[in-house]
Amino acid sequence: MDGGRIKCSYMDEKELIRRSQAGDGEAFGVLVDRYKGKVFSLAYGFTRDRAVADDLAQEVFIKAYCSLPKFKAESGFGTWLYRIAVNHARDFLRKDRRHQKEISMDAVGEAILSVESQSLEEKQDEEERRKTVQAALARLPEKYRVILTLRDIEGLSYEEISRILKLSPGTVDSRLHRARRKLREKLMGRLGRPGGENGL
Amino acid sequence: MDCKKAERFLLLSLDGRLDPGKLAALKSHLEQCSSCRKKGAEYRMILDLVRPQSVPEPLPRFKERLIARLKEKEQAGPALFWVRWAHWAVALSLAAVILFGAGIILFRPEEPRELSRTERFLLQDENPLGDAASILSQKKAEDRNLMLIFASFEDTDISRRYRP
């Protein structure tokens, strides 16, 4: 400890939120450090552009900071923050259709570098299929794109998605399944790989 | 189990949300249905391709940049407050001017209206002929012409004076 003052980084989340609401910038900074990865990852899942995702993530935290007085801890802070992030991403998707096109070449490059065990032809083949899937995802209706991003890209549970989107678990279930079916319908015959074993 | 139900079970199985009984029923169906096996493989491939292989980090100094933006926003706060209220003040003032103007136009008291010649003749019993009556009552033409010539001397435009 430093003169009886506990370092913000060791405080629990409730205390950090309480201090942030009281105007403690250092406490809010700790919350930013804890959640920036998740918020950025969500933004990147929608945009596939590092700079745009960074800007979106910053705007999410600015909105969260301005709305801190309204946070009542009925849901967890992470859920609340995710909700702001999803709503902000939705607004972005509505306004900026040019970011709904195929993923950037930078993202393709990063993807290629990380897959080392495949032959060049296999890698190129996979990247083509990945681009095709991303393009189809970008053309889905917004509600399907959001739920696929939260579940299949971010890996959130059904319960977390239900809290973030304020939907019943049954609605999450049916919407996710419709979204996956729609995505598959858009990709019918375009991925060029034969079906195989069930693998279950 | 029909293929529609099998597809639903397939999707649940991708999230590990299928209980053992239903999972066994699905496996049994897939052993006999090549179309559903193909569908299952397609779903797994699509989900695999949807996930980015790597998520990059945010741009450097994320927190520092955020704090700078928040400080800028706080400093602009008071000015923005006045700008926002200035818009309201201008709007309200314009509305007040328009209402005041409309009120004046709609509720202005009417000025007394001057009677027309016809209304004077009828309501005030004036003689429409006036001075012309004495000229027209002359029996002789030369007397009438003389009186018309004298009457037209008042006209400053010579071209309009009476010429018999």
Contacts between the chains, C-beta under 8 A, distances in Angstrom:
chain1	res1	chain2	res2	distance
A	25	B	67	6.8
A	25	B	70	7.9
A	29	B	63	5.7
A	29	B	67	6.9
A	32	B	62	7.6
A	32	B	63	5.2
A	32	B	66	6.2
A	33	B	63	6.3
A	36	B	58	6.0
A	36	B	62	5.5
A	36	B	63	7.2
A	37	B	57	8.0
A	37	B	58	7.7
A	40	B	55	7.7
A	40	B	57	7.6
A	40	B	58	4.5
A	40	B	62	7.7
A	41	B	55	5.0
A	44	B	52	7.2
A	44	B	55	5.5
A	44	B	56	7.0
A	45	B	52	7.2
A	45	B	55	7.9
A	48	B	52	7.2
A	50	B	56	4.9
A	50	B	58	7.9
A	50	B	59	6.9
A	51	B	59	6.7
A	53	B	58	7.5
A	54	B	58	4.9
A	54	B	59	4.4
A	54	B	62	7.0
A	57	B	58	6.1
A	57	B	62	7.4
A	58	B	62	7.3
A	58	B	65	6.7
A	58	B	66	5.3
A	58	B	69	6.4
A	61	B	66	5.5
A	62	B	66	7.2
A	62	B	69	6.2
A	62	B	70	6.3
A	62	B	73	6.8
A	65	B	70	5.9
A	66	B	73	7.9
A	107	B	52	7.0
A	110	B	53	7.3
A	110	B	54	5.5
A	110	B	56	6.5
A	111	B	52	7.0
A	111	B	53	4.4
A	111	B	54	6.9
A	114	B	53	5.0
A	114	B	54	5.0
A	115	B	53	6.5
A	126	B	49	7.7
A	129	B	45	7.7
A	129	B	49	5.6
A	130	B	49	4.8
A	130	B	53	8.0
A	132	B	49	8.0
A	133	B	46	5.9
A	133	B	49	4.1
A	133	B	50	5.7
A	134	B	49	7.9
A	134	B	50	7.6
A	137	B	50	6.3
A	148	B	50	6.8
A	151	B	15	7.5
A	152	B	47	5.4
A	152	B	50	5.1
A	152	B	51	6.6
A	153	B	50	6.2
A	153	B	51	5.7
A	153	B	52	6.9
A	158	B	15	7.3
A	158	B	17	7.4
A	176	B	11	7.6
A	177	B	8	6.6
A	177	B	11	4.8
A	180	B	11	5.8
A	180	B	14	8.0
A	180	B	43	6.6
A	180	B	46	7.5
A	180	B	47	7.7
A	181	B	7	7.5
A	181	B	11	7.8
A	183	B	46	6.1
A	183	B	50	7.7
A	184	B	39	7.7
A	184	B	42	6.0
A	184	B	43	6.4
A	184	B	46	6.0
A	187	B	42	7.7
A	187	B	46	6.3
A	191	B	42	7.3
A	191	B	45	6.7
A	191	B	46	7.6
A	191	B	49	8.0
A	193	B	45	6.4
A	194	B	38	7.5
A	195	B	34	7.6
A	195	B	37	6.1
A	195	B	38	2.5
A	195	B	39	7.0
A	195	B	40	7.7
A	195	B	41	4.3
A	195	B	42	6.1
A	196	B	37	7.3
A	196	B	38	7.6
A	196	B	41	4.6
A	197	B	37	6.7
A	197	B	41	7.1
A	198	B	27	7.1
A	198	B	30	4.1
A	198	B	31	7.8
A	198	B	36	7.8
A	198	B	37	4.8
A	198	B	40	5.1
A	198	B	41	7.4
A	199	B	40	7.3
A	199	B	41	7.3
A	199	B	44	6.9
A	200	B	13	6.4
A	200	B	23	7.2
A	200	B	26	7.0
A	200	B	27	5.6
A	200	B	30	6.8
A	200	B	40	7.4
